[in-house]
Every structure is written in structure tokens, then in C-alpha cells.
Amino acid sequence: MNLELLLILSGLVVGFVNTLSAGGTAISISLYLTLGLPVDVVNATNRVGVLIQSIASSATYHSKKVLDYKKALLLAIPTTLGAFCGSSVAVQATEVVIRYTMLAVLLMMIVFLFKNPKKLEVDADVDSKLTIKEFVVYFLIGIYGGFIQVGTGFFLIMAGVGVVGWSLVKTNAAKVMIMLIYTMVSVLVFSQKGGLIRWDIGLLHGIGCAVGSIVGTLIGIKKGSKFVKWVSVGVIIFTILILFDVVDLKSVMSQLL
């Protein structure tokens, strides 16, 4: 398959998955590694697609009047501060550490999705002010997101529903807005370190991510929280299979190229 076409098509899947759930960037990373990019370049270039899909998805949520702008922007402050810190010291942890950290997060996410399913469908009376608890939680999420990025969306989903009190649909709307803002900071930090971002690859992949995110946003709003929950469960199971090499994405990508 033509590389340009593969970048766009894989981006469609990544954007769709990341908007409805999280973890789609595992596909981006596998593709970039298959292309022979160094790990630090992969880590930096991965942010370009996330940024573009976040812009597209945020605009779509805005048009459907789902996004709680005021609260999302407030939560973006500590997340962005954390992302700046994480990006500034973005030295890759070992593969084993990342793998088992991700596994722990994914298992927590499954428990979270089934522990109180009604909570996923109803918006609580969300305080428009930023609490200390929210500041700390989102700051820590930002550090993780700035450092690694993969799986950050799962943390934002758990925080949006469990800490802030949004439904799963409104949480996803806030999630993409927050990721848009803190990813802008990460991209700026990485772009200052010359040569880390492969703009030619990242922008082309980002086109697919943008289209996929718009489709995912529209479907998620129409189908509601129950649909989003089951998509998340499917994504989590698939991500675990990738983490432990039951599904070898790098081999799949190699065969497609």
C-alpha cells in the first residue's frame, strides 16, 4: 500500500477511536516505529495527529452545543502546566514500565466503566469553579500526557466522570478540548528541539485523524453514553492485546507497506 494512503487511512481509525474513547495513538506509534523513526521522534511526531484531531473534534462538539467551555478551559490550565513539565523532561521510560503502567490504567478503566453505569449517562451539577482536587488531578494527568501521551484519554475520561461529574458524552467533549490545549504546548516544546517532529508524516496522518474524529464525534453524540462505553471496552481489550503482542501491529503495518 502507498505510504501516504496508509498514513491517512490509519489516521481515520486513530481519530475515530481517540474521540470516542482513547488509546488510538498506539496505532500511530506502531506505524511510526515500522517506518524506522527513532523513539524520541515517534514520541514528538505523534502529537501532531492528536493536535489536528482535537481541533476537528472540538469544532464539531461546539457546533452540536455539547461542550462545557468554561469548565473545560479551567481544567485545561493545570493539565497544560503538567504537560509542559512532562514534555520538558520527555525521556522515554523503558518499554516494560510503559507496558505495565498502561495495563494497570486499562484494567482500572474497565472497573470504572462498570462500577456505576448510570453515572456515565447523567450530568451532575458541575461547579463552574476549579477546585483544588480537580487542579491536582488534572495537573498529574497533564504530566503523564506531556511525557508519554498514549492512554492520556483514559485518565481524562475517568477524571471527567469521576471527579468533575460529567456524563460520558460531555466528558469526551471536554477531553478533546483539554487535549487540544495541552497538546499545543507539547508541540511547541518539541518543535524547539530541532528535528524531533517529522511534519511531513505527522500532518498527513493528521488529515485522517481529523476526518475520523469528526465521524466519531457525530456518532458518539447521536448514540449516547452506552454506545461510547462499549466502544471504550472494545478499545481497551484490543489495546491490551497489542501491549502483550497477541496482536502485532508493527507486523501488520509492515505487511501493508
N, C-alpha and C positions, 0 to 999 in steps of 0.2 A: 504494500500500500504506500502511496505517496506520503512523505513525511508531513507536508503541510495539511493534507486531508486528515491524517491521523491526529495531529495536534488539535484540529478543530472538532473532530468527532469525539475524541476523548474529553475535550473541554465541555461539550454538551452534557455528557454524563456527570462530570465533576460539578458543573454549575447546578444541575438538577438536584443531585444528591446533597450538596452543601446547603442549598437553600431550604430544602425540606427537612434536613437532618444535619449531619456533619460527617467528617471523615473522608469526603470525596477526594481530598488532596492527596490521599495515599496513591490514587491513580496517577496524579500529576507527577509525584515523586518517582514512582516506578518507571514512568515513561522517560523522565529526565535522566535517571540513572542508566536506563537502557541506551540512551543516546551518548553515554560516556561522560556526562558532565560531572565535575568534582562535587563532593558533598556540599561544600560551602556555597558553590554556585547554584546547586539544586535548591538549597535552603532559601537563598535570596530570590531566585527566579520564580519560585513557587508563589511568592507574594503578589506577583503581577496579575496572575489569573484571579486570585482572591480579591484583589482590589477592583478589577473590572467587573466581576460578577456581583460584587457588593453594590457597586454603583447602579447596575441594571436592576437588581432586585429591590434596592431601596426605592428607586424611582417607581417601580411597579406597586410596591406596598403603599407608597404615598398616593398614587392615583386611585387606589381602592380604599383609602382612608382607614387603614388598619394600624398604621404606625403611631405609637405614642411618642411623638417627637421630644417633648420636654423632658420626660424621664429618661429616654434613651440617650439624649445628649448629655445629661448629667452623669449617667453611668459610663459614658464614653470617656469622661475626664480621668477617673482612676485607671480605667483599662488602658488608655493611651499612655499615661505615665508609666504604668507597668510594662507596656510594650516597648517603650523607649529604653527602659532599663534592660529588658530581655534581649532586644535587638543589639544593644551596645556591647553585650558580652556573649553574643551568639556563637559560642564554641560548641560544636556538636557533642552531646553526651554519647556514650557508647551505644551501639545498636541494641545490646541486651537490656540496658537500662530503659531505653525508649520503648522497646517491645513490651516489657512487663509493666511499665508505667501506663502505657496505652491499654493493656489488658485490664488492669485494675479500674481504669476510668470507664471502660466499656461495660464491665460487669456491674459497676455502680449505676451506670445509666440504665441497664435493663431492670435492676431492682427499683430504681426511681420511677420508671415508666409504668410499672405495675403495682407499686405500693399504694398509690391513691389516684386511680384513673380519673375520677370525677374532677380532681383538682386541675387536670390538664385541659379541661373544657371550659372552665369558668374563670372570668377575670375577677380578682379580688379588688377591694377598694384600695388602689395603689396610691401611696403617699407621693405627692409630686416633689417632695424634698429628698435630698440624698442623705441617707442615714450612715452612721459610722460603720455599721455591719456591711452595708452594701459597698461602701468605699473600699473596705479591706478585701472583701471577696472579689470584687471586680479588678482591683489592683493586682492581686495574685494571679487572676486569670490572664491579665494583660502581660505579666512577666512570662508566663508559660507560652502565650501566643507569640510574643515577640521573639522568644528563644527558639521554639520548635514549630509552631503553627498547627501541625497535624493534631486533630482532636480538640482544638480550642472550642469549636462549636458545641461539643457535648457539654463542656463546662458552662458555657453561656446559656444553654438550654436549662440545665439543672438550676442555675442561679436565677434565671428569669422566672421560672415557675416556682421554685422552692424558696427563694429569698425575696424576690420582688412581689410575686403574686399574680403574674400574667397567666393567661391561658397559653396553650402550646402554640397556637397560631400567632398570637400577639408577641409571644416570646421570640418566635422566628423572625418577625418583622424587626423587633428591636435588635436581635442578634446581628442581622446583616448591616444595620446602621452602625452599630458599635464596631463591627469588624471593618467596615469601610473607613472609619475614622482612625482606628489604631493601625490598620494596615498601611494607610498613607504615611504614617510616621515611620513604620518599619521600612517601607520602600525608600523613603528619603534617607534613612540611616544607611541602608545597604548601598544605595546609589552613590554615597560619598566614598565608599570603599571601592574604587575603580575596578571594573571588570567582573564584579560578583554577579551582576544581573545580566542575563542574556535576553535583551529586549526583543530581539527578533523572534525567539522561541516563545517567550512569555506573552507577548502581545497577540501572536497568532492563536495560541492556546486560549488566551483570554477572550477572543471573539466567540469561541464555542462556549466558554464558561458563561458569558453574558446571555446568550440565547437560552442555554439550559436553565439558568437561574430565573429568567422571566417565565418560562414554561412551568418550572417548579413552584414559583410564587403564585401564579394564577390557579394551578391545580390545588395547592395547599389551602388557599383561601376558599375555594369552591367546595372542597371535600371536608374540610374541618379537622379538628384535633385528632379524632380517632384514626383517620387516614394517615396523618402525619406520624402518629405514634407507631403504626405498623410499618411504615416506611423506615422509621428510625430503627426498629427491631431488626428488620431485614439488613439494613446497612451495618448495624453492629455485628451481626453474625458473620456477614461477608468480610468485614474488617478483621475480625478475629481469625478467620480462615487465611487471610492474607498475612497477618502478623506471624503465624506459625507455619507458613509455607505450605499449607494444604492447597491453597491456590497461589500459583507462582505468577504474579502479574508481570514480572520482568521477562519471563519466558514468553508469555502471551504477547507482550509488546514487541519482543524480538521477532516473533513469527509474523506479526502484522507489518513490520517494516520491510 
